[in-house]
Amino acid sequence: MVASILATVAPYHLWTYSLLFGATAYQSFYNGIMAYRALPHEHFSNLQAKLFPGYFAFQALASGILLLTPPFVAGPAFYWPLGICLVGGLLNTLILGPANRRVMAQRKAQLDKEGLSHHKDPKASAELKAINKEFAKVHGASVLVNLIAFGAMTFYGATLTGGLLKTIPK
């Protein structure tokens, strides 16, 4: 029985979904928060700058794989949450992530120019404050897109469960 199940897309679909949901929950609600609390600001920024490109690319790739491997005959409710996740991952990978890195580099250069060690320094210039405002907008958009994708993944988990339960003989 196990060999016949492994010959279908179902377990691979479920494992991919589990990895996607788990990685998103872990990064969004634990790892990022703990790193922010534990690390100095510059170290936290460097860590996130290294983690996010791969994380968002994985989010897009895994969502695409899930879209292409339905484990049962599915209707639109099966596909639209995965589409949201795919679009969210692509937005963060191709647009918002690079914009965040660009603004962070501008902020670092401005901090060095002003001789400041932190972007929230009360002696910050109007230019640094404008850069901080731009970063807040781009970063906020990225966080919002990620939370929407997580909500869609959560909804998809219920949809997937319902579909799998329908395949169990009564």
Secondary structure, DSSP 8 states (H G I E B T S, - for coil): -HHHHHTSSHHHHHHHHHHHHHHHHHIIIIIHHHHHHHS-HHHHHHHHHHHHHHHHHHHHHHHHHHHH--SS---HHHHHHHHHHHHHHHHIIIIIHHHHHHHHHHHHHHHHHHT-SSTT-TT--HHHHHHHHHHHHHHHHHHHHHHHHHHHHHHHHHHHHHHHHHTS--
